Amino acid sequence: MEKSQNGEHNDDASSICGYDSLHHLLKDNLKPHHFQEVNRLLTGLNCGKALETIALPDSATALSVEHGFDIQAFHFHADKEVLREPRVVRVGLIQNSIAIPTTSHFVDQKKAIFEKLKPIIDAAGSSGVNILCLQEAWMMPFAFCTREKRWCEFAEPVDGESTKFLQSFALKYNMVIISPILERDINHGEVIWNTAVVIGNHGNIIGIHRKNHIPRVGDFNESTYYVEGNTGHPVFETAFGKIAINICYGRHHPLNWLAFGLNGAEIVFNPSATVGELSEPMWPIEARNAAIANSYYVASINRVGTETFPNPFTSGDGKPAHADFGHFYGSSYISAPDASCTPSLSRNRDGLLVTDMDLNLCRQYKDKWGFRMTARYELYAETLAQYVKPEFEPQVIRDPLLHKRS
Amino acid sequence: MEKSQNGEHNDDASSICGYDSLHHLLKDNLKPHHFQEVNRLLTGLNCGKALETIALPDSATALSVEHGFDIQAFHFHADKEVLREPRVVRVGLIQNSIAIPTTSHFVDQKKAIFEKLKPIIDAAGSSGVNILCLQEAWMMPFAFCTREKRWCEFAEPVDGESTKFLQSFALKYNMVIISPILERDINHGEVIWNTAVVIGNHGNIIGIHRKNHIPRVGDFNESTYYVEGNTGHPVFETAFGKIAINICYGRHHPLNWLAFGLNGAEIVFNPSATVGELSEPMWPIEARNAAIANSYYVASINRVGTETFPNPFTSGDGKPAHADFGHFYGSSYISAPDASCTPSLSRNRDGLLVTDMDLNLCRQYKDKWGFRMTARYELYAETLAQYVKPEFEPQVIRDPLLHKRS
């Protein structure tokens, strides 16, 4: 099923070149010493400090072979400290295409995604993943391009069937699971939100976060369905570290990243759904910048494949109506506060990325670079307080000779 | 002279691979169709939308050959608008090593840099550059690693000899020049600042900006010499557009980039001095992120070569005293609001980067992505106002089962 979803409308560059990821494209086509230097420049991994891979249990790799998903595993190191033990957390990210056509019955579509995810979650669990994150609105096709309200039926309360489905895995594998869903807020007029549910390692619901920034770009006019979140910038203190969730379009907003950092996040997850034409060159930039600027890890997830919808729709770009909005390019990866990053998962296939990270690296990089210490927050609190006033006037120094002839 | 400054202590990866820049390393070693796709992913240039090069006048290329500096020229396009004409501005960036050893008489050192820059500035002027920017503290070696106060003698008043030197070029070529110097503030107790002087195209001084964020990292303990700037985030309205200057370490601070954007900057220059070991993997990330997030162009400049000082100094890293602090890796480049960027200048040679950019692209990308519209500044003004209070408490949702045994 995945193949047919992926293949038919995928006419972007990936099919021209037939490659799996930037990492593989470079590694397979450059001489080793050139690749090493390119890798240093692109991923921040200095010579002699290459990112180690992790050997996963046979059961996990067997599942990846049987069910045809990409599986990769890496390890970020931190320096040893005198007064603190290492705090190594194993993080898992899942990217996937939908399972059956969007013309199928809604119940079947959701059930098929559940079935598809089971072996990937099992692979994460049997790999000892501590914190697992799924992609944005994982329990449905990303139908918001259609502007059809019928897709609202996929929305669920926070404790709905998708949460229950994942709670059993959380309990079974002693694993925190971040579940980004389309939420129906029963207690507040049945409005819809784009929400991440954080499930604790005992299967309990720790809390939720609602997407802070809502796109109105290209096909992503998501405010048709839900508006800006009202949950602030919570950091969830879990058994495995302090985590936060910056959902999708929020990654374009440095202030959003900043606020999670101010609240103490050590890992910020960015479950996304974004397509090649729109954002692919931004994808390797924004998450890494956030990790650097805020001295935390960023775990980026994107969907895979092309989702075709029953009724054609236009995109506000003057082009003819069409039934899909391009290739979700996967490429999930993790960025570290030292400016390094993992290779990305496949652009085309479902995948599980497993990464060990020593959370001590966050404070080590705060101490090294001192970005918090040198940030002058008072200055910017004042700047923003002024800016939001209607009478704000920008600080402009005008050349008095502006209209003098040369 | 440049060779001896560059060669002796340059034992980093560049000498291993013997390449000039990442762009050339990839272009020279990948098959054309692979390079095209890698370039799309890395520089945001979609197929069929490659960055055009500009043909420069023979006089400019002759100067580059005669004086041995890299010269490259590109053109960013914007869509045609109905109600506005294109506003194409030609920007020039100069990166250079120092000219004679740091053991020479201070007068000779400064004079030698002037002499070295003359043909490069002439090449910019004869290429029709509208706005030219030099590197951070261009009129001296970047001696701040030494912590020796005698280098303060290089500091000049805003209207000192370095400004006068450049004013003549500004007038001659009808060119705005940004001149980052070490400033001596005569009227305020002779304190020192890290300052950019903005010279108008009539040779007049439009104003100054002082570096907002001061590093205390590795060898860059610059607060030995100067503290955080007191000039806010001015945008200079010049004959060729609204520009601002984010000096060096300020590029790590998203709020600094933001404030220049809020004041209306269309091009933000980032004159820098930074070395490979410390920051090279961050270099292609932060400026591009700022250009994306703030819908403006960013022009990044870094020094070139290794500067060796008379007296060894330590770096707070437990290593033996040494007399240089590594290789300034050049790699100056320009980022656009559409996430694209130019190739970088050489990692090893002096260079002039000339780039045409249609300033209309800034507003076009504000309209397309709507980052300003969706930014929720009120929320963050409140967040920062709370954060700077001593009694601030982060928004943390703690798992109530945190200490339950599995």
Chai-1 contact restraints between the chains, C-beta under 6 A:
chainA,res_idxA,chainB,res_idxB,connection_type,confidence,min_distance_angstrom,max_distance_angstrom,comment,restraint_id
A,A13,B,E37,contact,1.0,0.0,6.0,A-B,restraint_1
A,C17,B,E37,contact,1.0,0.0,6.0,A-B,restraint_2
A,L22,B,L41,contact,1.0,0.0,6.0,A-B,restraint_3
A,N29,B,L30,contact,1.0,0.0,6.0,A-B,restraint_4
A,N29,B,H34,contact,1.0,0.0,6.0,A-B,restraint_5
A,L30,B,N29,contact,1.0,0.0,6.0,A-B,restraint_6
A,H34,B,N29,contact,1.0,0.0,6.0,A-B,restraint_7
A,E37,B,A13,contact,1.0,0.0,6.0,A-B,restraint_8
A,E37,B,C17,contact,1.0,0.0,6.0,A-B,restraint_9
A,L41,B,L22,contact,1.0,0.0,6.0,A-B,restraint_10
A,G44,B,P281,contact,1.0,0.0,6.0,A-B,restraint_11
A,N174,B,S406,contact,1.0,0.0,6.0,A-B,restraint_12
A,G200,B,D399,contact,1.0,0.0,6.0,A-B,restraint_13
A,G200,B,L401,contact,1.0,0.0,6.0,A-B,restraint_14
A,H202,B,L401,contact,1.0,0.0,6.0,A-B,restraint_15
A,H202,B,K404,contact,1.0,0.0,6.0,A-B,restraint_16
A,N204,B,L401,contact,1.0,0.0,6.0,A-B,restraint_17
A,I206,B,D399,contact,1.0,0.0,6.0,A-B,restraint_18
A,G207,B,I397,contact,1.0,0.0,6.0,A-B,restraint_19
A,H213,B,T374,contact,1.0,0.0,6.0,A-B,restraint_20
A,R216,B,G370,contact,1.0,0.0,6.0,A-B,restraint_21
A,V217,B,W369,contact,1.0,0.0,6.0,A-B,restraint_22
A,G232,B,Q395,contact,1.0,0.0,6.0,A-B,restraint_23
A,H233,B,Q395,contact,1.0,0.0,6.0,A-B,restraint_24
A,P234,B,Q395,contact,1.0,0.0,6.0,A-B,restraint_25
A,P234,B,I397,contact,1.0,0.0,6.0,A-B,restraint_26
A,V235,B,V396,contact,1.0,0.0,6.0,A-B,restraint_27
A,F236,B,I397,contact,1.0,0.0,6.0,A-B,restraint_28
A,E237,B,V396,contact,1.0,0.0,6.0,A-B,restraint_29
A,E237,B,R398,contact,1.0,0.0,6.0,A-B,restraint_30
A,T238,B,D399,contact,1.0,0.0,6.0,A-B,restraint_31
A,H252,B,F371,contact,1.0,0.0,6.0,A-B,restraint_32
A,P254,B,P254,contact,1.0,0.0,6.0,A-B,restraint_33
A,P254,B,A293,contact,1.0,0.0,6.0,A-B,restraint_34
A,L255,B,Y380,contact,1.0,0.0,6.0,A-B,restraint_35
A,A259,B,T383,contact,1.0,0.0,6.0,A-B,restraint_36
A,L262,B,Y387,contact,1.0,0.0,6.0,A-B,restraint_37
A,N263,B,P394,contact,1.0,0.0,6.0,A-B,restraint_38
A,N263,B,Q395,contact,1.0,0.0,6.0,A-B,restraint_39
A,G264,B,P394,contact,1.0,0.0,6.0,A-B,restraint_40
A,P281,B,G44,contact,1.0,0.0,6.0,A-B,restraint_41
A,P281,B,A339,contact,1.0,0.0,6.0,A-B,restraint_42
A,M282,B,I292,contact,1.0,0.0,6.0,A-B,restraint_43
A,M282,B,A339,contact,1.0,0.0,6.0,A-B,restraint_44
A,I285,B,I285,contact,1.0,0.0,6.0,A-B,restraint_45
A,I285,B,R288,contact,1.0,0.0,6.0,A-B,restraint_46
A,I285,B,N289,contact,1.0,0.0,6.0,A-B,restraint_47
A,E286,B,N289,contact,1.0,0.0,6.0,A-B,restraint_48
A,R288,B,I285,contact,1.0,0.0,6.0,A-B,restraint_49
A,N289,B,I285,contact,1.0,0.0,6.0,A-B,restraint_50
A,N289,B,E286,contact,1.0,0.0,6.0,A-B,restraint_51
A,N289,B,N289,contact,1.0,0.0,6.0,A-B,restraint_52
A,I292,B,M282,contact,1.0,0.0,6.0,A-B,restraint_53
A,A293,B,P254,contact,1.0,0.0,6.0,A-B,restraint_54
A,A339,B,P281,contact,1.0,0.0,6.0,A-B,restraint_55
A,A339,B,M282,contact,1.0,0.0,6.0,A-B,restraint_56
A,W369,B,V217,contact,1.0,0.0,6.0,A-B,restraint_57
A,G370,B,R216,contact,1.0,0.0,6.0,A-B,restraint_58
A,F371,B,H252,contact,1.0,0.0,6.0,A-B,restraint_59
A,T374,B,H213,contact,1.0,0.0,6.0,A-B,restraint_60
A,Y377,B,L384,contact,1.0,0.0,6.0,A-B,restraint_61
A,Y377,B,Y387,contact,1.0,0.0,6.0,A-B,restraint_62
A,Y377,B,V388,contact,1.0,0.0,6.0,A-B,restraint_63
A,E378,B,V388,contact,1.0,0.0,6.0,A-B,restraint_64
A,Y380,B,L255,contact,1.0,0.0,6.0,A-B,restraint_65
A,Y380,B,L384,contact,1.0,0.0,6.0,A-B,restraint_66
A,A381,B,L384,contact,1.0,0.0,6.0,A-B,restraint_67
A,A381,B,A385,contact,1.0,0.0,6.0,A-B,restraint_68
A,A381,B,V388,contact,1.0,0.0,6.0,A-B,restraint_69
A,T383,B,A259,contact,1.0,0.0,6.0,A-B,restraint_70
A,L384,B,Y377,contact,1.0,0.0,6.0,A-B,restraint_71
A,L384,B,Y380,contact,1.0,0.0,6.0,A-B,restraint_72
A,L384,B,A381,contact,1.0,0.0,6.0,A-B,restraint_73
A,A385,B,A381,contact,1.0,0.0,6.0,A-B,restraint_74
A,Y387,B,L262,contact,1.0,0.0,6.0,A-B,restraint_75
A,Y387,B,Y377,contact,1.0,0.0,6.0,A-B,restraint_76
A,V388,B,Y377,contact,1.0,0.0,6.0,A-B,restraint_77
A,V388,B,E378,contact,1.0,0.0,6.0,A-B,restraint_78
A,V388,B,A381,contact,1.0,0.0,6.0,A-B,restraint_79
A,P394,B,N263,contact,1.0,0.0,6.0,A-B,restraint_80
A,P394,B,G264,contact,1.0,0.0,6.0,A-B,restraint_81
A,Q395,B,G232,contact,1.0,0.0,6.0,A-B,restraint_82
A,Q395,B,H233,contact,1.0,0.0,6.0,A-B,restraint_83
A,Q395,B,P234,contact,1.0,0.0,6.0,A-B,restraint_84
A,Q395,B,N263,contact,1.0,0.0,6.0,A-B,restraint_85
A,V396,B,V235,contact,1.0,0.0,6.0,A-B,restraint_86
A,V396,B,E237,contact,1.0,0.0,6.0,A-B,restraint_87
A,I397,B,G207,contact,1.0,0.0,6.0,A-B,restraint_88
A,I397,B,P234,contact,1.0,0.0,6.0,A-B,restraint_89
A,I397,B,F236,contact,1.0,0.0,6.0,A-B,restraint_90
A,R398,B,E237,contact,1.0,0.0,6.0,A-B,restraint_91
A,D399,B,G200,contact,1.0,0.0,6.0,A-B,restraint_92
A,D399,B,I206,contact,1.0,0.0,6.0,A-B,restraint_93
A,D399,B,T238,contact,1.0,0.0,6.0,A-B,restraint_94
A,L401,B,G200,contact,1.0,0.0,6.0,A-B,restraint_95
A,L401,B,H202,contact,1.0,0.0,6.0,A-B,restraint_96
A,L401,B,N204,contact,1.0,0.0,6.0,A-B,restraint_97
A,K404,B,H202,contact,1.0,0.0,6.0,A-B,restraint_98
A,S406,B,N174,contact,1.0,0.0,6.0,A-B,restraint_99
